[in-house]
């Protein structure tokens, strides 16, 4: 069991949890590529759909455009993120056909989120 990954402390293991795709309590290794997004959809088998917006400059019209990125990630039972929450996601080996990321942390308040974005 890993106690800390990329500066995020491990949550307590829930009773009966035996998820091998958990970065803290399983055997899943992670890489340094991280994203912060909002959970839009929660599917069966521990899958989340995340979205985040970014601004892109359009030189022809000299305006900012909003672009939306979508990502699917694994949601371990010890973290259990819900729809509408901001989460920290990290890249890992392919878990399935569409999942290549795993949730590391759920942000409780905006102060916690600001600290993570500054890093």
Secondary structure, DSSP 8 states (H G I E B T S, - for coil): --SEETTEE-----TT---TT-TTTSS--EEEEEEEEEEEEEETTTEEEEEEEEEEEETTTTEEEEEEEEEEEE--TTT---TT-EEEEEEES-SSSS--EEEEEE--SHHHHHHHHH-
